[in-house]
Structure formats: structure tokens, C-alpha cells
């Protein structure tokens, strides 16, 4: 994201809130002499330093024209700080030194807090005299784009930020002599760093560097180089080119060797190699007086480390690891670190709560009413609910959510989406990789609600002040929006998302090889729906088209106004200004824009089809039966590129027909599976309506369910040949019969998607034993009414599914091996009897004990019977719902037993950032 001023702004113009606070006295006012000390303006010690500066600018204080040093606090409000900095090129034209450091505030333990600065307005590149820039102790994750354009910069201080890389454009600063990027997250350095021919001091200590680019040897003017406390394992031989080097600090790395050429640097007066892994050092360095080698394994024992200074003992934060049978925990003012059974991590800092609080959590299966997605978003996780809702913490709580890595990452970003004040918003999210394909989304939350992880197109945002600004896309440099002065009376936040369109999509749809389209642009804003003055929008011309050769009759500007579903051709309603590479037009309202180049004349309907195709996923449907238990059926909807790998993994345990033909589905689209021709579902499930299993398609989630089927037909005479059909939408009151489904196969708008055969084999023997025959036990209920019961009938169902896996389940339930041997001997010719006796005798011993159902689910999962565990969970969920409905019907429901409050239905448009 880059936000810059649209052009020179009169000094009388300022954000309205600053003008409102300004003194009524005209002229310079009494405040300017009090704040100015010579040509220095130090506002970091004053509360509201940005507002004071804006008042001085509004007063047109003549002393500002002579100011060459300005210091502001990095802890100012980010929006106000951005608006203030955008004015500097015109209000302080002779500024030579700008200090925007954080670190003035401290947390409860006395540690310095980072400032809120995350970027700089691009207009700062207009500070022609700026030579010194200090951005230390802030929250920068990327270097602001305006810095490489500050051609007169002499000193750049970026220490204690969150930078993971430096851009190659940094090598374009010809006068830079001092660069400090200490205590960041740098892992590599750009080769262009070697182009800083004037650089004399370089401090990169306290990072994660593992190697140096060979080009660093081109820094011919470098006199001091500090690379301490990194992860360097070797040094390039090109360091011999640092002929001006006097001080070289390399302590606390992982160096196993150093180049002999370091001994031949003519001006080197200090080489610090302490605390590395050096076992062999060139003789020229071993006895040199300016080399420090303590703490290296050179064949002699290292000196005793100095005794650490006495420090106050900080009590260790309690750590909680919740098991699957717990859904709540207590948090005290001391704070704690919590890992939930589902893998979610929470960190409550000390002082987050003033009194002990009980936190409850619940995982919801994703469904449209719980998952707010924009047209081009993708869901990457389940839905986590944390209670109590809305209770504000005195310090923000850290939340880590595990998510499925997105397949497409180009120009997309991963964010945590949450519900706040009855609207969905995206939190500032950091990604952490624990292991390959195991990623965490980390964010800070001020209160609890619903949370989920979403992949969305990269969002660029800025605050538009009344003076105007420029918003550029970080994913496509040619997309930008210019806001003129006076476009808004109040500052308002605008957001831009750009979606890249494949070069083959449009020609294939239109049957026109020369057809092309620009990136798809979505603009949204806060505040009034329109601007007071038109804003200028720039889009790149479609690929292969230039402003010198195009046929204007084939150029179409398309517009879609949410929540309308249609695209309109508005080419005749705007004045398109064309350059060699770009098209510009003006608008007063924000929406979707798309530039097409085609010979077609009526393109509105075609644009709707093309837009839908961008959002469709090509999938296949599979239905497999477990080899040793054909009544267990696995249903799954798979992306087309994952079908072969998934089948190779499953066909050892399952068998079934070939996958369905490829069908297309939208993210979050509902569909259901209906068993037909004599086959029905053998369980009452919360996701089952009248024997039809409900699904919601999410492209990055598994979309998998295992069900048990039965039949009323006689299987003693012959096998039952049935089928399962998949239909779009929610379960209707009447599902089409087979003949109707066959007719719908040929219909354009058919709900039918696929039909796959299911076969229940013929039973052996003359009789079919009744389930549980010859086995009697006093009726029992495992669990409780609120969390859900497992009745004797439920346990019989579980016993009928375990088969030869029952010993593993028994051991995970805690039964001794000797008891397993006894059960095997007592029921040596009856496998079903072994299973039922094991399960019911264990359940009888658990009567009245809390957590028994959770232990059973955990044992099933540990025995690789996730299918049975999911069925048990479904039974418990159904029991909870029926219990709560019964309580409500009798008007006896207390607050804690009523159905949990559901979030409002999501809007079909993107959530606001």
C-alpha cells in the first residue's frame, strides 16, 4: 500500500479535528515560540504532538519555514500520524532530520513498547533536504516505498522493527553513509546493497542472517560493519574488497571458519570473533592483537563466563494444555498460556483481566451463516467461538489459529476475520510457520467473539484527508486512485483489492483469441456513499493492447454496483483518457471496475459469466465403501487436482466406483447427498435431514463425511444395488425421483450433479442375527444431558463398527492387557461378543464419572478410527440440541443452557478491513 498527497496543498488546510482544536488567535499564535528551540521542533515529549504540529501548520507560523529538525512520537494515532506526515513537504520544506521513534512507553514489566508506525506516505519523498531519518522502535514490516526515493538521505535508522527483508531499491541511495537495521527479522540481504558506494557504517546485528551476498564486497567506503548476533555460518571471500574497513564485529554467530583475506585488510583495527564455532583460525589472525577469539573451541577451554548480574525473578506464566473433554478454563490476573485440544493457542498477558474469568470455547462446523466471505475469499479454517462475548480485556490477548495453507498465494493474503459490534472485520495478522504445511495465523484480540482464517485478495487501504491523497495497489503498480483536494469533508478510510485475471479465461469464454481483460478492481469506503468531487481511477490496458494501436470501439469499461449481481457497460457514460499503457476515468462512487477489449457489443451478460467463472472451483465427487465394513460409506468433494493422490491413499481401506465427472462449485455453496434405490442412512445425525446428508463446499477444507447405511430389503437372497446422488442447494421437501434426476442431467440449470453406485453385498448364512442378540446389560447412559448422552443403543452402534480394531481401542481406554486376553478367551469364537463385552464393561465402570465420553472419542482417534469418533460427536451434538430445545419448550432454560447466540448473517460483499 502506498498513500501519497495528490499535489501541493495550501497551508490553511488541515484535518478538521485538528482545526477544531486550534486556538482562535490568528497569526502565528503564542504556541510556536514555546515549542521551537532554534530550528528544532521536538514534539515527542508532548501529548498530542501531531495535533500541535497541525495547529502550527494551520496558523502558517513563519518559523516553520526554517525548521530543519522534527521529532514526533511513534505512539501517535496511526491515521493522525499519517495525515500529519503527508503535510511535511509543504509545511517544513527545509527539514533535514526527521525522528519518528517509538519506545517511549513501557509495558507492565518495564519493556519498551514498539510504536504504531507501519508505513510512510509517499509524499515524504518530496523532502528535498532530508538527510537523517530515524524510524527505530516501530512496527514496520516492509520498508516504505518512499525511502529509496530520498536521494539526499545520509543516515537511515531502522532498528527494532519487524523487517524480514530489505528491497533492492535501497541500493539507489547514492549519498547514504550510515545504515542501521539492528534487531529485526532479516534472513537475507539484497545483492543491490553492494551498490551503496558512499556507505561508511553498516549495523545489521541481532537479525537472522545465515549468509551474506558476495556483492557486499563492493562497499569500498565501508569503515564499520557489525554483524553480531546472527546465524552466519560462513563469510564470502569478497570481503577482501572492503579496503576501508576498520571495525568488523562478528561475535555470537555460528562461524566455523573465516577467510584468510581478512588478515590482509590494510586498515582493520578490530576484529571481534567471540562466541562462534571456530576450531581453526588462519595463523595471521590467531596472534594478531586486534582479533578477539574468546568463546571459540580452539583447542583450549574457553574462559569462565562472567557471572550474570542479579535480576529480579519474574514468576513463570502458567501453561494449560486442555484435553478433548474440557471446553472451559479459568484465567487469573497473573495471566496464562493455553493450548486447546483443537490446537488453538491463547496467551493472556499478566494484567489482561482484573479478576478471575472463566473462558469457554467451542468449534463450529463452517456454514454460510457463520462464515462471512467476499466473492473471491476462501475459508482456511473452522469457526472458533470464544466466550464471554464482548468482555474487553485490559491488555490484548494473543490468538494463534491453525489453518490450511492456501494453494494460490500470488497477490493474496491470509487474515483472521472476527465479529465485532455486529459487523465482520479483518484483524492485523502475522503468519508463523512451525513446520512445513503447518502454519499459524497470529493476531491480537481486545475481546472475544467468533474467529476464522480467510484467504483474500491483497487489500490496500489508506485514510483520505480533505487535502486529497493517492492510493496505489501493492500487487499491480498500474492500478491507482487519485483523490483531489475537497473530495471529502471528513477523513475517510478507503480500501482497494485487485484480482488478476488469467490470460486464457476471456478468449475461451468469448471464442475470440484477441479478447483480453485488465485486472479486476474492487473499491470500497467508509462514510458517505459518494465523494464531493470526482476521483480519478487508473487501470492498465488489457494485455497486448496499447493506447497507440487500439480500436476504441472495442474497449469496454464494465461496472458492478454491490449488491447488484449484474455488470453494466458504462463506456458511453464516462470520458476515458488513454495513454500508451493506461486508461483513466473519473467516478464519485466506489464499486467494481473491469476493462475489456473485445469485438463483442453486448458484454454485460458475458462479464457476469466471466466473473462467475473466476469464482468457480472444478471438483469431483467420490463415494467409497470400507472394504471390511461395506455399510460404512465415505462421501467427499475434492478439487480436481487432488483426486488421484487422495484415491491412492484411500484405496487400501476403501473401494468404490470411479469419481464423478467434473462439476463446478462456488466457495461456500451448499449441496447434499441422497441415498436411493433401497439404501438409507443408519443413524440420526445433526447434518442429516430426512436421510439426506448436507454439505457446504469450501475449497481448502476436506468436505468429507462418513456415514453408515442400511436397507429394508432382504440381503439374504441377493446383494442390494443402490446409489447415492448429489444435488445442489439445501435439502428440498421432495427430492427428485431417479427418472426425474435422469431428465435433469440434460437440463441447463439442473440441481443434479452426479450419481454413484453403492452395493451392499449378500449376507452369508441363513439368518441375520439381531444386533445385541444374546447380550443383556442394565440400561445405562454415558455422559450427561447438557453435554450429550451415549445410550445403550449408541454404544451398540459403536461396537458394531469397531471390528478387529477393538483391542487398540481397549488399550487406549486404559484396559490392562491381561483383561483383553481374558475377553478373547471367554468369547473366543464370537468377535461381536468380544467387542460388546469390552465396551459395555468399560462403560459400566465409568458411570457417574465426568469426561468418560471424551475419553472414548480420544481412544477412537488414537486407534485411527476417526470415522467412528466423528459419528459419536454427531450423536452428542444432536443430543445437546434436543435437550436444549426441550428445556426451552418448557420455559425452564437458564442463560447458560439456551442455544448460543449466532452471529448475524454475513454480507455477500467483502468484509471491511
N, C-alpha and C positions, 0 to 999 in steps of 0.2 A: 504494500500500500504506500502510496505517496500522495501527500496533500500539500499543495503549494498555493500561494496567493495568485490570483488571476492577473494582477498588474499593480502598479503603484496606487496606493490608497491614500486619500487625504488624511492628514494627521488629526483632523477633528473627528474622524470616525472611529468608534471603539465598540466593543461588545456592550449591549445595553445594560447588563448588570453592573459592569464597571462604571459606565457613565452615571448610572443611578446612584452609585456610592460616592461619586466625585463631589468635592466641595463646590459650593455655589460661586465662590470667588472667581472672578475672571483672571486671565493672565496666567503668569507662572505659578501664583499661589505661594503660600508660606512653606509648602512641604518640600519643594525641590532643594533649597539650600540645606535643609536638615538631613536629607538623605544622601546628598552628593558630598564627597570628600575629594576635592580637586576634580580630576577627571574620572574618578572611580565611583561606581554606584553599586553598593553592597546591600542587597535586599534579602539575603538568605537568613538573616537573623531576625527579620520582622515577620510577624504573622500576616499572611495575605500579601506576600511580596509582589505577586503578579498583578493583583488589583492596584497596588500602589503605583506600579510602573504604568499600567494602563491609564490611571488618572493623570500622571505626569504627561503621557502622550496626548491625552485629551486636552490638557491645558496648554499644549505646544510650548513647553518650557524651553527656552533658548539654550539652557545649559546642556540639554540632551544632545545637541549637535556636536558638543565637544567630548562627550563621554567615550573613553576608549577601553574601560574595564567594567564588566557587568557580572554579578554573581547572584543567581537565584537558587532557591532550594529545589532539590529533585523530588520533594514530598508534596508539591503543589497538586491541585486537582489536574488530572491529565488533560482534560479538554480545555480548561482555562490556560494551562501552560502552553498547549499547542497554539491557541489563539494569540497568546502574548508573543511567543517566539516568531510567529508569522509576521509581526509588525516591525521587528527589529531592523531589517534593511532600510526602512524609510524613516524610522524614528531615531535610530542610533547609527547613522551612516559611517561614522569613523571608528566603530568598535573594533578593537584589536584583540581583546581577551574576553572569552565567554566561559563562565564556570557554572555548570548545572549539576553539581554533585549531590548525591544522596548521602545517607549515613548519619544525618544529624539527629535522627530519632533512634531509640533503642527499645528492645523488647523487654519482657519481664525478667529475663536473665542477664540483661545488660548488653546483649549483642546488638551491633549496629544493623539497622533495617535498610534494605535497598530502597532507592527512590522509585517513583512510579513511571519514570520516563521510559517509553518503549520505542519512540521514533522521533524524528525531527521534521518540521515542514520543509519542503524542497526550496522554499523561498530563501532559506538561510544561505544558500549558495551565492546569493546576491550581496553578502557582506564582503565587499572587495578588499577591505583592510584586515580581515580577521587572520590572526597569526597563531592564537593559542586557544584550544578548545578542550575543556575538561568535562567529561561525561561519566566520571567514576561513580561507583556505588549506585548504579541504577539497574534497570530491568531490560536492557537491550538484548534481544535475541539475534537480530541481524543488524549490520551496520547501515545506518540511514543513507539513502541514495544520494543525499545532497553533499555528504562529506567528501567523496572523491572529486567533487567539482569545486572545492575550495582551494583554488590553485595557489593561494598565498600562505597556506597553513604551514606553520613551523613546528608546532607542538600539538600532539593528539594523545589524550589520556583517556583510556577506556577500561581501566582496571575495575575488577569486581563487578562485572556484568554477567550476562548469560550467553555470551557469544560462542557459538560452536564452530564458526568458520569466518574467515575474512575474505571479502570479494577481491577478485583480480584487479578491479578498477582502482583499488587502493594504491597500486603501483604508479598511478598517474599523478601523484602529488610531487612536483619537482623540487619544492623547497622544504619538504618535511625533514627535520633534523632529529626529533625525539618522538618515539612511538612506544607507549606503554599499554599492554593488553594483559596485565597480570590477573591471576585468579579468575579465569573464565573457564570455558569448556572446549578450548581449541584442541582438535585432534590432528589437523593437518594445516599446512601453510600454503598459500598460493605461490606458484613459481614467480608470478609478477612482483612479489615482494623484493626480488633481487634488482628491480629497476629503480629503486629509491636511491638514486645516486648521491643525494645530499645527506642521507640518514647517518647520524653520528651515535645515537643512543637507542638501543632496542631492548625492551624488557618484556619477556614472554614467560616469566616464572609463574608457577602454580597453575599449569594447564594440564592437558592430557596428551601432549605431543609424543609420538612414538618415533618419528623420523623427521629430518629436515630436507627440504628440496635442494638439489645441487646448486640451483640458481642463487642461493643465499651467499655464495662466494663472490657474487658480483657487487656486494656492498663495499665499495672501495673506500668510502669515507667513514665506515663504522669504527668507533673507538671503544664503545662499551656494549657488551652482549650478555644478557642474563637469561639463561635457560634453566634455572634451578627448579627443582620440584616438578619435573615432568616424568615421562616414561621412556625417555630416549635410550635406545639400546646400542646405537652406533652413530658415528658422525661422518658426513661426506668428506671426501678428500678435497673438495673445492674450497674448504675453509682456509686453505693456504693462500687464497686470494684476498683475505682480509688484512692487507698490509698495514692499515692504520689502527688495528685493534690493540688496545692497551689493557682492557679488563674483560676477562672471559669467565663467567660464573656458570658452573655445570653441576653443582652439588645436588644430592638427593635425586639421582636418576638411576637407570639400570644399565649403565655403560659397562661393557665387558672389555672394551679396548678403545684407544684413541689414536688418531693418525699421528705418525711421526712428524708430519709437516708442521704441527702446532709449535714444535720447538724452534722452528725457523722463522716465526713471525717476528719481525725486527723490533717492534715497539711494545711487545707484550710484557707487562709488569706484574700481572697477577692472573693465575690460572687455578680456579677452585674446582677440584675434582673429588671432594669429600663425599663419603656415603654413596658410593657406587658399587659395582661388582667387578672392579678392576683386579685382575690376577697377574697381569703382566703390563708393564709400562715401559715405553722406549727409554733407553739409558739417558738420553739427552734431557728427559723430563724428570727422571727419578731423583736426581740430585740437584735440580735447579732450585734456587732459593725462592722463586716466585710461585712455585707449584705447591698446592695443599692437597694431600692424599689421605688424610685420616679417614678411618672408617671403611677402608677397602681391604679385601682379603689378599694381601700381597705377600703372604708367607710369614708375616709376623702378626701377633694378636693386635687387634685394634685397641686403642686406648679406652679406658673406662669412660662410659658416657657421663657427662655432668649430671649431678642429681637435680631432678626437676624441682622447680620452685613449688612451695606449698600452695595448693589451690583449694578453695572451699569444695567440699563434697556435695555434689548435686544428686539428690535421690534419683535412682533409675526409674524411668517411666514404666508402669505396669504393662505387661503384654498379655492379651487374652486371645486364645485360639478356640473358637466356638465349634462344637460338633453339630452334626446334622439335626439333632433332636432339640436344639436350642434356637429360639428366634428372638431373644432379647438379652440385654446385658446392661449393667449399671456403669455410669460414668461419674466420677467424682471430680472435685476441683483440682485434684492432683494431675488429672489427665491420664490417658492410656492409649496404647496402640492395639487395635483389634483386627483380627483376621476372621472373617465369616466363613462358614462351611462352604459357601459357594465360591470362595476365592477372593471376594471383595475385601479390600483393606481400608481401614479408617484410622486416622491419627488425630486424637484430641489433645491439643497442647495444654500445658498447665494453665489454669485460669479460664479455660473455654466455658466452663459452667461455674456459677457461683454456689450452687448446691447440687447434691447428687441427683442425677436424672436417669431414668430408665429408657433406654433406646430399644425400639422394636424394628425388625426388618422383615421384608417379605419379597420374594422373587415372583414376578408375574410373567406368564407366558405372553409374548408380544401379540397384540391385536390392534386393529386400526384405531379404536377409541383410546388406547393407551400410548400409541406411537405416532407423534406428530412428524410427518415427513413432507418436505418440499418435493416438487415434481422430479428433481434429479438427485434426491438424497437416497442413501442406502443405510439400513439398520445393521449395526455390527454387534449388538449385544442384546440380552434380555432386558427387562424393565425391573429396576430395583426401587422399592419403596422403603423409605426410612421415616420413622415416626418418633416423636410427635411432630406433626407438620407445623411449619411457620415459627417455631420457637427459635428466636435469634440467639446465636452464641456470642459470647463476649470476644472470642477470637475465632477466626475462620478454621474450619475443620478440614483436614486433608482427606481426599477421597481418591482411591485407586480402583478403577474398573477394568477387568479383563475383557478383551474384545477380540473378534476375529479380524486378522489383518486384511484390509481391503485389497482386492485384486488390481484395481486401477488406482494409481497414485498420482498420475500426471495432472497437475492443476487441481488437485483435490486435497482436502484437509480433514482431519478427524477431530471432532469436538464432543464434549459431554453436553447433552441437552437436558434441561430441567424445567419444572413448572414453578413459576413464581408470580404471585399476585394474579392468578387466573390466566396467565399467558405463558407461553413457552419461550425460552431464550437459551442461547448457547453460552457456556462458560469458557473462560480462557483455559485452554487445555494444553498440557505438556505430555509428550509420549515418552515412555520408558520401556526399553527392551530388556527383559530378564533373560530370555533365551530365544533362539530362532523360532519364529512363529508364535511367540508368547509375548504379547505386548500389553502394556498398561496405559490407560488414559488417566492422567493425574490432574486434579483440579482442586481448588479451594472453595468451600461452600459456606455461606453465612448461616444457613438454616436448612432444615430437612424437607424433602418433598419426594417427587419421582425423578429418577435419573436413568438415562440410557445413552449409549455411544452411537454416534451417527457419522457417516462419511458424506461430505457435501462439497460442491464446487468451492474453490478458494474464495473467501469473502474479503473484499477490501472496503474499508469504511473510513470516514473522516467526519469531523464536525465542521459544518458550513457556517461561518460567521457572516454578519451582514456585509462585511467588506468583500466577500467572494473568496473562492478558492478553486483548486484544480484537483480532481480525483483521477488517479491512473490505476489501471489494472496491473497487479504484480505478475499475473500469468500471461498477459498479452500486452506488450508495451504500446501497441497501436490503439488500444481502447482507452478512451479518456472522456471525462465530462468536465466542462468549464462552467463555473458558477460566477456570473458577473456581480459586481457590487450592487446591492439593493435587491438581490433575488429573494432575500428573506429578511424579515424584521428581527426575528429571534434566532439564535443559533439552533440548528437542527442537524441531526445525525443522518447521513445517507450511507447506503450500502450498495456495493456493486458485486455481481457474480457473473463470470464469463465461462461459457461452456463451449469447448472445442467440438467441432463437427467433422467427422471423418470425410475425407475427400471422395469416397466411393458411395456414400449414403445417398446423396441427392441425385447423381446421374442414374443410379439403379432404380430409384423411385420414379423419376420422370421419364426414363428411357431416353435420355438426352445426354450424350457424352460430354458436351461442353457446359452443362449446368454446373453451377458452383454456389456456395453459400459462405458468408462470413461467420465468425464465431457468434454464438447466441448470447445476447446481453440481457441481464435482468437487473433492474434498478429499483430500489425501494427506499423509503424515507420515514422518519418520524415527523410528527407535526401535521400541519395542513396538507391537503392532498395536492395542492398546486403551488408553484412559485410565483412571486410577484413579477419577476422578469424572466424571459425565456433563457434556459440554459442550453449550452452548445454540446452536443453529443458527437463524438468521433468514432467511427467504425472502420476497420480496414476493409478494403475492397475484397471481394471473393478471390480465392487463389486463381492465378492465371489471368486475372483481369487487371488492367491498368487504366488510369484516367485518360491516357492519350489515345487508347485504341478501342475503348468500349463503345457499345451501342446503347445510348441512354434509354432507348425504348425497351431494352431487355433488363434494365436494372430496376428492382422492386424493393421498396422498403416496407417490411411487414411489422405489424404492431399487434400485441395481445394485451388487453387490459384485464387484470385479475378483478373479480373471479370469473370473468367470461371465458368460455372454452374455445372461442373462435379466434382465428388470426385474420386481420384485415390488411389489405394493401393500401397504404396511406401515401404512396409515392406522389400522387397528384395533390396532396394536401400540405406538403412541406416543400421547402426550397433546398434541394440537395446541392451542396457545394463540393465539387470533386477536385482532388489533387491527383498526383501521379499514383499514390498508394492508398489514399483515404477518402472517405465520404463524410461530410459534416452536415448536420441539420440541427434545428432548434426545437425545443419542446418545453412545456410548462408542467407536465405531469410525468410521473415515473411509471414505468411498466416494462414489458418485454419488447426487445427490438431485434430484428434479423434482416440482413441484407442478402437478397438473392439475385443471381444473374442467370436468366433463362429466357427462352423464346416463348414459353407459355404465357398466356394473357391472364387467365383467371387462376391465381395462385393461392388464394386464401384457403380453400379446402385442401390443396396439396400441402400447404405449410402445416396444417393441422395433422395430416397423416405423417409428415416427416418428423414433426415434434413428438408424436406418439411413438414412432419407430425408435427415436433416440432413447426413449424410456423403457422400451420393451427388453425382456430377457428371454433368450431362447433356451428352453428346458425340455427334459424328457421325464416321463413318469414311469416308475417301476413298481412291480408288485411281486414279492418273493415269499416263498414259504420255507420255514425252517425244516431242514432235512429230517431231523429226528422227532419233529413235532409239527406235522403239516397244518395243524389248526392255528399255528402262530404265523401271522401274515405281516410282513414288513411293507409299508407303503412309503414312498419317498418321491419328492420332486427335486430333480437335480439339474444344475446348469449343464448344458450340452457338453462342455469341455471336461466335465468331471465324471461322466457316466462310465467310461471304460475303467478308470482307476478304481472307482467305487465298486463296480461289479467284480473286479479281480479280487478285491478284499473280502467281499461278502459271499462269493460262490463256494467257499469251503464249508460254510454252515447253512447256506440257503440255496434254493433252486427255484426256477420260475421261468416265465416267458421272456422273450426279448423286450427291451424297453419300448415304450410307445414312440410314435412319430414325434418329431419336434413340434412343440407348441410354443406360443409367445405369451408371456405374462408380465404384468406391471408389478413393481415393488409394492408390497402391501395388499396385493389382490387376494380376495377370498375365493376358495374353491372347496369342494367336498368330494368324498369318495362314497359310493353307494354299492353295497354288495347285492348281487342279483342272481336269479335263477336258483332259488332254493337255499342260498347261503345268507346267514345273518351274523351279527356281532354277538359274541357270547359274554357280554359284560355291560354294566351300566356305567358310562363314562361321562365326565362333565363336558367333553368336547364331542359328544355323540348325540345327535338329535334324530330320534325315530330310526335308529340303526344306520344313520349316515354320519361319517366322521368328518368334522370340519377342519380345514386347514387355512392358514394365511401364508402366502408366499413372500419370503424375504431372501434375497439373492445370496447373502453371505451366511445365512443360518442353515441348519440341517434340513428343515422341512420334512422330518421323518417321524413316523408313528408306527408302533407295533400293536396289533390288535389280535384278539383271539376270536375265531369264527366257529360257528356251529351250524347244524342243519336239522330240519324236522323230517327230512327224508330218511328212508331206511338204507343205511350204509352196509348192512349185512349182505344184501343181494348184489349191489354194484357200487362203484365209485360215484360220487356226486360231482358233476362238471358244472360249475357256476362261473361267475365272472365278477369283476369289480370295475365300475365305470367312474370316471372323473368328470365333474361338471363345474362350470364357473359360477361364482356368486355364492350367496348364502343358501342354506338348505330350504327349498320351497316346500309348500304344503304337499304338493304332489310331484314326485319325481317321474320323469317320462318313462314309459314302458320301453322294453327293448326295441320294439318296432318303431316307436316314436324316436328313440335315440338314433336308430339307423337312418331315419329320414333326416334328422338334424345334422348328420355327418356331412350332408351335401348343402346345408344352409349356410349362408354367409355369416349370419350373426348367431350361430348355434351356441348354446351353453355347453353342449357335449364337447369334451376334449379327447378322451381316449377310453378304450375298453380293453382289459387284460384278463385272460382266463385264470380261474382258480379251481384246483381239483382237490377234493377230499377223498383219499383212497378208500377202497373197500376194506371193511373191518374183517379181521381174521376171527375164526371161531363162530360158533352158533349163536352165542348170546353176547350182548353188550352189558357188562357189569355196571350197575348204577354207581355213581360216584359216592365213595364213602361206604359202600356196602360192607357189612361185617365189621364196621368200626363204630364204636359208640363212645361218646365223651360228653360230660356235662356241658351244657351251653356256656360259652364264655365270650367276652368282648375284650379285645386287646386295645388299649388306648383310652380315650375319654371323649365325651360328647363334643367339647369345644374344638379339640384338635383333630378329631375323627376317630371312628372305631374301625377295627377289623373284626368282623363277626366270624362265627364258625364256618359259614358258607364262604366268606372271603378267604379264610385260611385253606379250605379245601381247594379253592381255585388255585391258590399259590402252590399247594402241594402237587396238584395235577400238572404244573408247568416245570417243576424242577428237574425231573428225570434223573439221569446219572450224576448231575451236578450237586445232589443233596449233601454228600459228605463235606464238600468245600464250604457250603453254606453253614452246615452244622459247626464246623471248626471255627468259622468267623463269628458264629453266635456264642462261642465260648464253651461248647460241649467238649468234654475230655475225649481223647481218642479211645480210651477203654470203653466208654459208653457207645461210641459208634460201632465198635466191634460186637458189643452185646446186641445192639439192634440188628446188625447184619445177621448174626447167628439166629436170633429169635424169629426173624422174618426172612429167612434165607431164600425162600422161593417166591417172595412177594415184594417186588420193588415198590409198588404203591404203598404197601403196609409199612415198609421201612421209612418212607418219606413222611407219611402221615403221623406215625408214632414219634419220630424225631421232632416234627414241627409242633404237634399238639402238646407233647410232654414239656417242651421248652415253653410254650405259650402259657401252660397251666402254672408253671413256676414263676412267670412274670406277672401274674395277676396282681393288680394294685400297685405295681412299680412304675414310676414315671420313666418315659423315654424308651419303652420297650419297642414301640413301632419304629422309632428312629433307628434303633439298633438292628432291627430286621432289615430295613431298607439299606442300611450301610453294609450289612453282611451280604446282601444280594449284589450290591455294586462291587464289593471286593471279590466276589466269586464270578465276576464277568457275566452277571445276569441282569444287565441294565434294563432289559425288556420287562422282566417281572417287577423290578423296582419302580419303573415308570407306571406300571399298572397299579401297584399299591398306592403310589402317590395320587393317581387319578381317583381311586376309590376313597381315599382320605379327603380329597378336595370336594368330591361330591357329597360325602357325609357332612362336612363342615357347612356346605351351602344349605343342605336340607335342615340341619339343626338350627342355623341362624334364621332361616325362613320360618321355621316352626315357632321359634321364640318371638319373632316379630308379629306373626299372625295372632299370637295370644297376648300381644301388647305387654310383654314382660321383658323386652330386650333392653339391658343396660347399655351404656355407651360403648363399653369395650367389647360387646358381643354383636353389635349391629354390623352390617356389611360395611367394609371400609369405603370411605368416600372415594369416588372415582374422579380422576381429573377431567376437565372439560374436553369435549371432542376437539381434536386438532383441526386447525385450518388446513385446506389443501395447499395453500401457498407456503413458501419457506418461512421458517421461524426467524424472528428478528435477532440479529447478533447483539 
